[in-house]
Amino acid sequence: MSSVPLVDAALVGLGSDPGEDDLADFGARLTKALSGCGFAILTGHGIPGADVEAAMDAARKFFSLPEEDKLAFSIGKHSKMGGYVTRGKESIDVHKEDSSTRATSSYEHRVAFLIDDLSATIVGDGVRGGDVSELRPAHERMEEHFSALGARVLRALALGIGTDNNFFYDSHPMLHRDNRRTAIRSNYYPPLDGREQLPPDTIRCGEHADFGTLTFVCQVLRILSA
C-alpha cells in the first residue's frame, strides 16, 4: 500500500448522535482500512482544532524552557510514568537478545512529555522555572475528546469485525470511569543545525509497537515559506 487511507468519521464524530447503523457503517470502513497498513487518517472526527492547537502550544512553551527548568519535571520525580524525557533517554527501538539483555540499535534524537495521570502535580503546577500552567487544562480537554472518540471507535470496530458492539468497550473498563487514565504524550524533535555531535545511527523515533489498543496522533500542518 502506497498511502494511508482516509476514513470519514463524521457519522460517529464528536457532536454527532450515532445509531447502531452509523457505527456499523463506519466500523466496516475503518476495519477495511486498518486491515491493510494498520493506519488510517480520520476526517470529520469532531475534535475542535482550537483545542488541538492549544495543547500543542502549551507543549511548545514547555519545550522552549531552559533545560534545567524542564529537568525539574523529569519522569519519575512527581509521577511514576509521567514527566519530561530528555533526548536519548527513551529508546523504543529495542531488540531483546535474551532474557537479561536489551540492546538498542540507535540513538533517538527527540524529547517528550508523558502524562499518565491528569491529577498529578507535574501537569501544570510549576515546580520551578517558567509557567507551565496551561499544560493541565489543555491536556484535560484533549483527554476528554480522545476518550469519547475512542469509545465510539471501539464500538464501531467491534461491529466491523462482526461481534457485539460492546466487545472492545467492555474490555477497557477504565475508559468509562471518572478516574480513567488515558496516556497522553507530546513529542518534540529538536532541529538539527549541523553543529551538534550526534552518535552514529541517530534517528528520530525508532520502530516500535504501541502498548495500547488505539493510538490517536494529532498533527497541525504548518506551511513555511522562505
Secondary structure, 3 states (H helix, E strand, C coil): CCCCCEEECCCCCCCCCCCHHHHHHHHHHHHHHHCCCCCCEEECCCCCHHHHHHHHHHHHHHHCCCHHHHHCCECCCCCCCCEEECCCCCCCCEEEEECCEEEECCEECCEEEEECCCCCCCCCCCCCCCCCCCHHHHHHHHHHHHHHHHHHHHHHHHHHCCCCCCCCHHHCHHHHCCCCCCCEEEEECCCCCCCCCCCCCEECCCCCCCCCCCCCCCCCCCCCCC
